[in-house]
Amino acid sequence: MAIFSKPKVTQREFKKKVRTELYDSGIPARKLNQLEGFLRGDLEGSTIVRRGIDSRELENSVKWLKENPGKHQFSSDQVERIEKSLRKNL
């Protein structure tokens, strides 16, 4: 029996694709470091099966960013770019 995992953005994809894309769109490295810190638990899951950000985790992370603007330094436009880039790389 094969076990199929959900599409995910892995830590490697985050660093090579998502982070680069967001940096190129104008989000500074300092803010991307903060984003990576927020997502670290999902990116570095405790097992291979759990590593990476799946669509549910993406929804929860973006929802948190939108609902808690005082707890991070991203503008609403930057949050939209983050969501778009993560979805594109799922």
C-alpha positions in Angstrom: 0.0 0.0 0.0 1.4 3.3 -1.1 1.2 6.3 1.2 0.6 9.6 -0.7 1.4 12.8 1.1 -0.3 16.1 0.4 1.5 18.7 -1.8 3.8 20.7 0.4 6.3 23.6 0.2 9.5 22.0 1.6 12.2 23.9 3.5 14.4 23.6 0.4 11.7 24.9 -1.9 11.0 27.7 0.5 14.6 28.8 0.5 15.2 28.3 -3.3 11.9 29.5 -4.7 9.6 31.3 -2.3 12.2 33.3 -0.4 13.9 34.3 -3.7 10.6 35.3 -5.3 9.6 37.4 -2.3 13.0 39.0 -2.1 12.8 39.9 -5.8 9.3 41.4 -5.2 10.8 43.8 -2.7 10.4 42.2 0.7 13.7 42.7 2.6 15.8 39.8 3.9 15.1 40.9 7.5 11.4 40.4 7.0 11.9 37.1 5.2 13.9 35.9 8.2 11.0 36.8 10.4 8.6 34.9 8.0 10.9 31.8 8.0 10.8 31.9 11.8 7.0 31.9 11.8 6.9 29.0 9.4 9.8 27.0 10.9 7.7 24.6 12.9 5.8 23.5 9.7 8.9 23.5 7.5 10.9 21.4 10.0 8.3 18.9 11.0 9.2 16.1 13.4 9.1 13.4 10.7 9.7 13.4 7.0 5.9 13.0 6.4 5.2 16.1 8.5 7.9 18.3 7.0 6.8 21.2 4.8 3.8 23.5 4.6 0.6 21.9 3.2 -2.5 23.8 2.1 -4.1 23.7 5.6 -1.0 25.0 7.3 -0.7 27.7 4.6 -4.3 28.8 5.3 -3.6 29.0 9.0 -0.4 30.9 8.6 -1.8 33.5 6.2 -4.9 33.8 8.4 -2.7 34.5 11.4 -0.7 37.1 9.5 -3.9 38.9 8.4 -5.5 38.8 11.8 -2.4 39.9 13.8 -0.8 42.8 11.9 0.7 44.2 15.2 2.7 41.0 15.8 4.8 41.2 12.6 6.2 43.7 10.2 4.4 42.7 6.9 2.0 45.1 5.1 -1.3 43.6 3.8 0.2 43.8 0.3 3.2 41.7 1.5 1.0 39.2 3.1 -0.9 38.8 -0.2 2.5 38.3 -2.0 3.5 35.7 0.6 0.2 33.8 0.2 0.5 33.9 -3.6 4.1 32.6 -3.7 3.4 29.8 -1.2 0.3 28.7 -3.1 2.2 28.8 -6.4 4.9 26.5 -5.0 2.6 23.9 -3.3 
